[in-house]
Amino acid sequence: MRINKKPTLGVIVGSRGFFPKHLADSGRKTILALLEQEGINAVCLTPEDTLHGAVQTMNDAQKCADLFKAHRDEIDGVLLTLPNFGEERPIADTLRWAGLNVPVLVHAFPDTADRMTIKDRRDSFCGKMSACNNLSQYGIKYTLTTLHTVDPNSPSFKKDLHNFVATCRVVKGLKNARVGMLGARPAAFNTVRYSEKLFELSGISVETLDLSEAFGRIARLKDDEPAVKEQREAIKAYANVGANVPAESLNKMAKLGVVIRRWMEDARLDMTAIQCWTAMEEFFGVVPCTIMSMLSDELASSACETDVAGVVGMYAMALASGKPSALVDWNNNYGDDPNKAVVFHCSNLPKQVFTDIPIMDYQEIIAGTVGAENTYGTMYGRVKADPVTFCRVSTDDAMGEITAYLGEGQMTNDPMLTFGGYGVIEIPNMQNLLRFICENGYEHHVAINLSNVADAVEEALDKYLGWSVYHHR
């Protein structure tokens, strides 16, 4: 899925006959103008199709459903707007007959206290309850605005709208997502176990490739092949490659990048989880961090240690924000501050999360085991001091469900002298979050994204995908 494509919403304008019809007309125009202003495509009935382009009768519902079905592949979600009370049953029938199975945002226009005569009275306040009642009876899931009735041009509604579009991207992106798992789970990392079958039930497929196959494909590549040369130059342009990085290491990274990208294209993969410790270094001679960093930076999230569940969390936030995610360890306390911690990886963090261009070097931790000459390709740098959303997806095989926790915090500028990719994160009430992680057996990995998208991701994972989600507030 192209994460940054222009979103498209189906629009249902609800109307009830004995309420002022001019409200349906003006309301439709207001909503469509707003969507255009906010860069959102709209699929909506026109006044030539029905009275004022609204849905009021069963015939209107059928016309709207047919219109939505004709644009099924384009529509990411549906905006139901009520300029007046609205006919609740045709609204619900439209959604049932269209069969889109996408998120639905329910919006109601506010009345004005000095315009409450029969000529201008909306009663959308009440009509929204009836519409939601029918949607519930039909088993149709829906999202509410922060305020029960709200002016479409208000900051509150615009925020709701963009959160909803983010939720739509997550739902659509995950329902047909494909994860590439390169290599076997490292023996020392039981923490990254997961249920492939539970993910499949949510529409997330896993495609595997053995490391030996990847190494075999690399062996067939020549140093002067155009794809290898292009990847090598891309690496040099991406990171600060010091003079100490051997040319042979850069060549190996380039070939690895070519093989992974071709595999992703052939298997139609959206994200990858790659084995590192320690077969990659022992039997190939580099760490995959640079290539993984480049992929994540392009919003094709990539997680180390074959953490498939971890990369699903990364990709969910990338879908919501349009920004790259990183996978880090909850790694260290930060002094005596109970609400701060050090997040760290050794690292494959994407370039966009760093304060400066990342420095390529050898991986200090693993070098002691396999030799520094076999570990070039790691990305060193500090994470920007920006707002951050964190998310961890996991599978609870015993309960037969996918679970997740998420929340928001702040990356800080607090002093820190270390190596790898790192940052200091501040989270309100963090000790309760850490207790929740440990008491519920979650992994030490967590995905981070420099944005505020926790509400949108929670709505997608919990309400529309049916996962069990804890939102730390």
N, C-alpha and C positions, 0 to 999 in steps of 0.2 A: 504493500500500500504506500502511495506517495503521501507522506505525512503533511507536507505543506501545501497540498492542493486546496483550491478554493472550496469551502464547504457549501453544501446545498441542503436546504430545508424545504420539505413540503409544508405548505401553509393551509390551515383550515380556518376560515373565518366563520364563526358560529353566529347565528341570528335566529330570533323568534318573531313570528309574524306580527303579533300585536304590540311589539316594542318598536320604537322609532327606527324605521328602515335606513334613514340617512346616517345613523350611527354605524351601521354595517359598511356603508359606502366609505365614509370618512375614516373609519377604523382600518379597513383594508388598505387604503391609500397610505395611511400613517405607518403601518407595519411594513409594507413593501418598500417605502422610501427609507425607512430605518435600516432594513436588511441590506439594501443597496449601499447605503452610506457606510455600513460596517463590513462591507466586502463579502457578503453572504448571498449566494444565488437562491432564488425562490421558485418553487413550482406551486402555482396557485390557480384556481379557477378565475376566469375573467367575467366581467359583466355580460359578455356575450354568451357565456356558458350558463350562468344562473343569475338570479336577481342580485345585483351588486357583487357578483363573484363570491357569494356566501353559500354556506351549506345550511339549508333550512328544511328541506323535504327529503323523502327517501330517494326520489329521482336525483336530487342534488348530491346526495351521498354516493350514489352509484357513479355519477359523472366524476366526482372527486376521486373516488377509489380507482376508477379506470385511468384517470390522469396520473395518479401516483404509481400505478402498476406499470404504466408506459415509461416512467422515469425511475424504476426500481433501482437500477445500478448506480444512479446518480445521488439519490436521496440518502443523506446521512442521519436525518432525524426529522421529526414533525413538530412544528409550532402550531398549537391550537390557541387562537386568540378570540376573546369574547368581547366585542364592542358593546353588545347588550346581553341579555340573559342567555340566549342561545338555546337551540333545540338539542337537548342532550343525547337523545337516541340516534338521530342521524349522524351526529359526531362520532359516537362509538361505532356505528355501523360502517362509516367511512374507513375507520382504522381496521376493523375486522375484515372487511371485504378487500382492502388494499393488500393486507397480509405482508406488510413490510417488515414487521418485527424489529423496529428501530426505536430509540428513545423518543419520548413525547414530552414537550414542555407545555404546561397549561398556564395561560396568561389571561388575566381579566383587566379590562380598563376600569379606572376609578370614576365614580360619580363626582360631580362638583356640587357643593352644598347649595349654591344659589341657582342651580339648574336642575331642579328635581321635579319639574312638572311633567305631564304626560308626553310633552313634545321632546324632552331631552333626557328623560330618566333612563338609566342603563340597567340597573339591577344585576350587573355582572358579578357583584359581590356574592349574591345568592346563586346565580347561575353557575358559577364556578364549582360550588359544592355539588350541584346536581350533575354537572358534567363528570366530576371526579367519581361520584357515586356510580354512575353508569360504566365508566372505564373500569372501576373495581369489579363490578358485576361481570364484565366481559373478560376479566383476567388480563387487562392491558396495563402494563406498567407505565408510570408517568412521573415527571419531575415537576416540582412546584417552584414558583418564584419566591424570593425571600419575603416580599410583602404580598399579602393576599390579593390586593388590587394595586396596580402600579402604572404610572404613565410610561409608555414605551420609550419616550425620549429622556427619561430620568437616568442618572448614573446607576441607580440600583438595578434597573431592568437591563441596562447595557452590560453590567457585570454578570447578571444572571444569564444573559444570552451567550456571552463568551464562555462562561463556565459550561453551559449546556452544549455548545459546539465542541468544546474539549472532551466532554463526556461522550458525545457521539463518535468522535475520532477514536477514543479508546475502545469503545464497544465494537465498532466496525473493524478496527485494526486487529483486535485480539480474536474476534470470532473466526477469522480465517488465517490466523498467523501461522508461520512456519519457522521452526527453530532448527538450526543446524548444530548438532553436537559432534565436534571433532575430537576424537580420541575417547578413551575410557575414563571413567571417574578415577581420579588419583586414589590409591589405596588408603592414604592417610586422611582422606576427607569424606568421612561418613556424613558430615553435615550437609553435603550437597546432594544427598539422595532425594529422589522425587518420584512421583507416580506419573508415568507417561500416559497411562489410561485415563486418569482423572483430567489431565490437560486435554486429551483428545475429546472428552465429553463436552468440554467448553469450546471446542473448535480449534484448539492449538495443537498442531502436529509437530512431531519431532523426527527429523531426518538425521541419521547417523553416518559418519564416515570414520574409518579406522585411521590412526596416525600413519600406519604402514602404507596405506593407499595414498595418503597425501604426500608422504616422502617419496613414494614411487613416481607420482606425477611430477614432483619437483625434479627428480633425477632426469626426467626426459626433457626438461627445459634447458636451452642453451643460454649462455650469458648475454649473447648479443641479440636475442630475440626482441622484437619491438616492444612487446608487452612487458618484458622484464626490464628493459631500459626505461620505459615510461614509468613503471612502478618505482624504480630506483631513484629517478629524478623527483618523483612525487614525495618520496620519503625525505630527501634532502631539503625540499621546499617546505615540508611540514614541520620539521623539528630542528633544533639547534644541534647539528651533528658535529661533535668535536673531532679534532685531528686524531684523537686516540682511538676512535672507532674504526676497526679494521675494514678495509674495502670488501674482504670476503664475507664479513658479517652483513654488510649492507646488501650484498648480492644475494645472500641466503634469505634475508628479510623480503627482498623484492620478489623472489621466486615463491616464497610462502604466500605473499600477498596476491600474486597472480593466480595461484592454485585455489586459494580461499574464495576469491572473487568469482572465478569461473564456476566453482562448485555452487556458490550462492545463486548465481544466475541460472545455472542448469537445473537446480533443485527448487528454484523460486523461493529462496529463503529470505526472511525479513530480519533475522538476528542470528547470532551464533554464541555458543558456549564452547570454549576450547581448553583442552588438556594442556597443562604446562609442567607442573612438578612431577617428575624431573626428566621425563622421556624426551621432551622437546630439546632440552639442553644436552643431555647425554648422547643422543643419537642423531641430532641435527646440528646443534652448535649455536643456536641463538634463542632468545626468549621471543615469544610472539607479541609482546606488549605494543610495539610500534604499530603493527598492522591492526591490532585490536583497537588501539586508540584512534586510528584513522577511520575505521569503520564506525565506531561510536560517534565520532565527530560528524559523520555524514548521516546520523540518525539511524544507522543500521547497527543497533546496540550489540556489543560483544562483551561477554563475561568470561573470566578465567575460571580454572579449576572445574570445568564442565558444569557450572552452576546454572542449569536450565531454568529453575524457578527464579533465580536471581535476575537472569536476563529478561524474563517476562516482566518483572517489576520495572526494570530499566526501560523497556520498550513502552510499557503503559504510560510512564511519565513523559517519554519523548513524544508519544502520540498526543498527549494532552497539551504539552507546552510548545512543541515545535523546536525544542532545544535538546542538546545531547545529555544523556544520563551517564553516570559513572557508577561502578560497583566498588564499594570500599568495605573495610573491616571497621566494626566498632572496636577500636584498638587500645586506647589508653584513657585513663582519667586525665583531667587537666588540673593539676595542682589540687587544691581543696575545694574548688568550685563544684557543687553538686549538680549544676545545670549545664556543665560544659564537658566535652570529651574530645579526644583526638581521633579523627577518622583517617585511615591510611590504606594505601595499597602500594605495591612495590615498583612500577605501576603501569597500568594501561589506561589511565584516565584520559578522556578526550581533551584536545587542545583548548577548546572553548571554555573549559572550566578553570583553566590556570590563569594566574595573574600575568604571566609572561609566556613567551614561546617556550615549550618544554625542552629540557636538555636531555639528549640521548646519552646513556652511559651503560655500564654493566650493572647487573642486579646483585647488590652487595650481599643479600641474605643467602641466596642459592649459590653464589660464587664459591663460598667456602666448601661446598660439596662437590661441585662439578668443574670448578675453575673459572676465573673471570673471563677468559677468552671465549667461553661457551655461553655467556650470558648477556651479551650486548643486545640492546634494543629496548631497555626499560626507559620510561618517561619520568623525569624528575621535575617537580614543580609544586607550587602551593596553590590551593583552591582559592578562588576569589572570595572576598568578604561580601557575599550577597545573600538575599533571602533564599532559603532552600526547602525543598520538599523531600522527605525520605519515605521509602516504601520497601517492604519486604513481602514477597509472595512465597508461599510454601504449600506443600500438599500434606494433608493429614490422612495417611492411608488407613489408619485404624478407624477413623470416623467417616472415611469416604468423602472428603470434601477438600476444596481448595480454600486456604485461609490467607489472610494478609493483615499487616498493620501498616499504618502510615501516619504522617503528621507533618508539621512545618516548624522551621526554626530559622536560625541565622548563622551563616558562616562568619567568623570574626577575624579581626587582625591581631589577635593575641599573639605574643612572641612565641616562636617555636623553632627550634633548630634540630632538624632531622633530615632524612633522605627519603627517596621515593616520591609518591604523590600524596599529599597530606593537607590537612586543614583542621581548624578548631571549630567545632559546632556547638551552638548554644540552643538548648531546647527547654522551654518552661516545664517544670515538674519532671525533669529527666529521670530522677531516681525511680519514680513510679513506672516510667516507660521501660527502664532497664529491668525492673522487677517483672513486668509483664512479659518481656522477651524471654527471660530465664524460666519463669514459671510455666510458660507455654511451649518451651522447647524449641524456640526459633533459632535460626542459624546466626553465625557471627557476621555474615555478609549482609549489607544493606545497600540498596540503590539510592542515589541522591540525584537531584535535578535542581539547578539554580533558577527556581521559579516558585510561585505559590499556586499549586494545582491539586492540593490534597482533597478539596471538596469535590472537584470534578472527577478525580480518579476514584474516590470512594463511591460516588454515585454510580459510576460505570461498573466497578467490580462487585459492589454489594447488590444494588437494586436490579441492574440489568443482566449481569452475568451470574448472579446468585451465589457469590462466594461469601465466606464469613469474614467480615472486615472489622478491625478495631481501629478507630480514629483517635489518636492521642491528641488531646486538647489541653 
